[in-house]
Amino acid sequence: MAPREPQKARRAAPKKKTAANQLASAVERLESKISVLQTERDKLKSDLKAALARIGELEAAQTDAANRIDWVIDSLHSILEEKA
């Protein structure tokens, strides 16, 4: 006679979620993701606004520096012309 395999412990079958519970759970997960994405979008908007302001400041500083260099060059030309 062949030895019998010990009986496996039976587990209670997991309760199946109802369609309404599944839908509610899915909606909750989606709402959570939407909230996270909205927060990230708002932060990115803020970062973009700050970056654009900084770009404006840098462009203004570059223009000022170029104007000063032009002024110095013109001044040096004037001095050289006066000596000649």
C-alpha positions as CSV (number, residue, x, y, z in Angstrom):
1,M,0.0,0.0,0.0
2,A,1.3,3.4,-0.9
3,P,1.8,5.9,1.9
4,R,-0.8,8.7,2.0
5,E,0.1,12.2,1.5
6,P,-0.8,14.3,4.6
7,Q,-3.8,16.4,4.0
8,K,-3.1,20.0,3.1
9,A,-4.5,22.6,5.4
10,R,-7.4,24.3,3.7
11,R,-7.6,28.0,3.8
12,A,-10.8,29.9,3.6
13,A,-11.3,31.3,0.2
14,P,-10.6,35.0,0.1
15,K,-13.7,37.1,-0.1
16,K,-14.3,38.5,-3.5
17,K,-14.7,42.2,-3.6
18,T,-18.0,43.3,-5.0
19,A,-17.9,45.4,-8.2
20,A,-18.9,48.5,-6.2
21,N,-16.0,47.9,-3.7
22,Q,-13.6,47.4,-6.6
23,L,-14.8,50.6,-8.3
24,A,-14.6,52.6,-5.1
25,S,-11.1,51.3,-4.5
26,A,-10.0,52.2,-8.1
27,V,-11.5,55.7,-7.8
28,E,-9.7,56.3,-4.5
29,R,-6.4,55.3,-6.1
30,L,-7.0,57.5,-9.1
31,E,-8.0,60.5,-6.9
32,S,-4.8,60.0,-4.9
33,K,-2.7,59.9,-8.1
34,I,-4.5,63.0,-9.3
35,S,-3.7,64.9,-6.1
36,V,0.0,64.0,-6.3
37,L,0.1,65.0,-10.0
38,Q,-1.6,68.3,-9.2
39,T,0.9,69.1,-6.5
40,E,3.8,68.2,-8.8
41,R,2.3,70.4,-11.6
42,D,1.9,73.4,-9.2
43,K,5.5,73.0,-8.1
44,L,6.7,72.8,-11.7
45,K,4.7,75.9,-12.6
46,S,6.3,77.8,-9.7
47,D,9.8,76.6,-10.7
48,L,9.2,77.7,-14.3
49,K,8.1,81.1,-13.2
50,A,11.2,81.5,-11.0
51,A,13.4,80.3,-13.8
52,L,11.9,82.7,-16.3
53,A,12.4,85.6,-13.9
54,R,16.0,84.5,-13.4
55,I,16.5,84.3,-17.2
56,G,15.2,87.9,-17.5
57,E,17.6,89.1,-14.8
58,L,20.6,87.4,-16.5
59,E,19.7,88.8,-19.9
60,A,19.5,92.3,-18.4
61,A,22.9,91.8,-16.7
62,Q,24.4,90.6,-20.0
63,T,23.0,93.6,-21.9
64,D,24.4,96.0,-19.2
65,A,27.8,94.3,-19.4
66,A,27.8,94.6,-23.2
67,N,26.8,98.2,-23.0
68,R,29.6,99.0,-20.5
69,I,32.2,97.3,-22.6
70,D,31.0,99.2,-25.7
71,W,31.3,102.5,-23.7
72,V,34.8,101.6,-22.5
73,I,35.9,100.8,-26.1
74,D,34.4,104.1,-27.4
75,S,36.1,106.0,-24.6
76,L,39.4,104.4,-25.5
77,H,39.0,105.2,-29.1
78,S,38.2,108.8,-28.2
79,I,41.3,109.1,-26.1
80,L,43.5,107.6,-28.9
81,E,42.0,110.0,-31.4
82,E,42.7,113.0,-29.2
83,K,46.4,111.9,-28.8
84,A,46.8,111.5,-32.5
